[in-house]
Amino acid sequence: MKKLIALLLAAMLLSTAVFAADPPLLIAPNPNAAKTVSVRVEGPEGNLFCGKVPVGENTSVLDVAEAAFTQSGIDCTVSVSPYGGSYITQAAGLQEGAFGGYEGWLYYVDGVSPAVSMSLSYLRGGEEVVLIYTDFDVLVPILETTRDHKGVVTLTLTADVTTYDASWNAIVTRQPVAGAAIAVGGEIYTTDAQGKAVLSAELSAKDAVAVQVSKKNAVGLPGLIPYAPDFTVALAGVEKTMPFADLEADAWYAPYALEMYDRGVVNGLPGGLFAPAGTVTRAQVAKVLFELSGGVSVNYLMQFSDVAQDAWYAEAVRWCAAMGIAQGADGKFSPDAAVTRQDLAVMLMRYQQNVVKAELPTTAEAPAFLDNEAIAPYAAEAVYLMQKAGIVQGSQGKFNPTASATRGELCKMLSGLVISD
C-alpha cells in the first residue's frame, strides 16, 4: 500500500497531472495580468535563481520556469506528460529520479502545489513561483514570532502536513517542524520538538533579521521549501507577552511570579493561567522548594501513609522530609491540604536555615501584628524573622496566620528567600 501511495503521489507531483478520466484543470488566464512574477529555483544544495520574470495574458508556470533558466544560463529538458501538458524532467543537470526515488522538479504557486502540469497552470501576475528539486515529502514552512516578558524572541516553525485515510480523503494538520536549521543573522539555531528556536538577546533587540530555514529528508533532499535569499522577519512590532493569560504586568505579585517562572519553579495551570489568588497545597510547596534547590533526589525512608511512591510530588516530599522542612502529623503529610500563611512561613524558614544555611537580612522593622496572639507558637519565630526581612507584611495590620496562602503570596515569599541566599 505504501508503495502504491508513493507511486500515485509521484505521478501527481512529478508530472503534475490529473487522472485521465478527468478533464485538465486549467487556471484561467487573467487578461489584466501584472507585468512580472517572482520566481525562485531551489536545488538540493541551495538557490539557483531568484528574480522577476515577465508574464503576459497566457503565461504558464512552464513559460516562466524556462525564462528563469534562460536568464541564469541553466540548461533544462521539457517532456510531455502522458496525462496532459508538459513538465520539466531535467534542469541544472538534475534528472528526475536521480536519487533512486520519485524526486524531480516540483513547483509551487504562492505556497500551493497545483495538481496540473506546469504548462497548464497559468499565472495572473504578482504570484511567487518556486521550483524545487526534491520529492513529494517537501513541506511549506510557516514561521511565527513571539516575544516573552523579557523581550526575547522565539521563532516557531510549523507546516501543514497532508495524510490520507483509507478512503483517500486528504487530512491536513498543522504540525511543528522539529530538527530544522534556522539561520538568523549569522547564527544557526535548531528547532526543538515543538518547532521552537529561542533567539539570543542581541538578535531579539534588532528591528528585523534575515532568516532562512532548511531541513534534509532521508536521502539528503530538501524537506522544506527555503525562503527567498533576501527573506527578512520584522521584530520591531512583536509585542511582549506574559507567560500566563491572567498575569497583569502592573500587579503587585507580577515581578515575583515572573522571577519564579524564569527559574523554572512555578508553572501555570491548565488553560495557561497563573491564578494568583488560588490556594497552594502542601504538595505544591514541597515541589516548588525541591525544584528551587536543584531537584536532587535523596536516599531517605519516607513513612507518610498518605504519600504514594508514584505520586508526582513523592520525591519532593521525600526531600523535604529529609531536609527537615516538612514533618507532617500523625504519620501523614496531607499533600492536598491548603497551606496556611503561618505554615508556609515555617516551611520557608526551615528551607532558609537547613538548605540555604544563611541568616535572613534584617531590613525592616517588625511591629506586632494586631492578630499576633493568633499565630501558633511553633510559627511565631518564623513569622517574626520573615517580617524583619521584609518578606511578609500582612494586611491592614494583621498577619492572618490561619488563612490559606495564595500562589501570588508564595512567589513573593520565595523571591525574598532567593534574593537572600
C-alpha positions, 0 to 999 in steps of 0.5 A: 500500500505504501508503495502504491501511495508513493507511486500515485503521489509521484505521478501527481507531483512529478508530472503534475497531472490529473487522472485521465478520466478527468478533464485538465484543470486549467487556471484561467488566464487573467487578461489584466495580468501584472507585468512580472512574477517572482520566481525562485529555483531551489536545488538540493544544495541551495538557490539557483535563481531568484528574480522577476520574470515577465508574464503576459495574458497566457503565461504558464508556470512552464513559460516562466520556469524556462525564462528563469533558466534562460536568464541564469544560463541553466540548461533544462529538458521539457517532456510531455506528460502522458496525462496532459501538458508538459513538465520539466524532467531535467534542469541544472543537470538534475534528472528526475529520479536521480536519487533512486526515488520519485524526486524531480522538479516540483513547483509551487504557486504562492505556497500551493502545489497545483495538481496540473502540469506546469504548462497548464497552470497559468499565472495572473501576475504578482504570484511567487513561483518556486521550483524545487528539486526534491520529492513529494515529502517537501513541506511549506514552512510557516514561521511565527514570532513571539516575544516573552516578558523579557523581550526575547524572541522565539521563532516557531516553525510549523507546516501543514502536513497532508495524510490520507485515510483509507478512503483517500480523503486528504487530512491536513494538520498543522504540525511543528517542524522539529530538527530544522536549521534556522539561520538568523543573522549569522547564527544557526539555531535548531528547532526543538520538538515543538518547532521552537528556536529561542533567539539570543538577546542581541538578535531579539533587540534588532528591528528585523533579521534575515532568516532562512530555514532548511531541513534534509529528508532521508536521502539528503533532499530538501524537506522544506521549501527555503525562503527567498535569499533576501527573506527578512522577519520584522521584530520591531512590532512583536509585542511582549507577552506574559507567560500566563493569560491572567498575569497583569504586568502592573500587579503587585505579585507580577515581578515575583511570579515572573522571577519564579517562572524564569527559574523554572519553579512555578508553572501555570495551570491548565488553560495557561493561567497563573491564578494568583489568588488560588490556594497552594497545597502542601504538595505544591510547596514541597515541589516548588522548594525541591525544584528551587534547590536543584531537584536532587533526589535523596536516599531517605525512608519516607513513612507518610501513609498518605504519600504514594511512591508514584505520586508526582510530588513523592520525591519532593516530599521525600526531600523535604522530609529529609531536609527537615522542612516538612514533618507532617502529623500523625504519620501523614503529610496531607499533600492536598491540604491548603497551606496556611500563611503561618505554615508556609512561613515555617516551611520557608524558614526551615528551607532558609536555615537547613538548605540555604544555611544563611541568616535572613537580612534584617531590613525592616522593622517588625511591629506586632501584628494586631492578630499576633496572639493568633499565630501558633507558637511553633510559627511565631519565630518564623513569622517574626524573622520573615517580617524583619526581612521584609518578606511578609507584611500582612494586611491592614495590620494583621498577619492572618496566620490561619488563612490559606496562602495564595500562589501570588503570596508564595512567589513573593515569599520565595523571591525574598528567600532567593534574593537572600541566599 
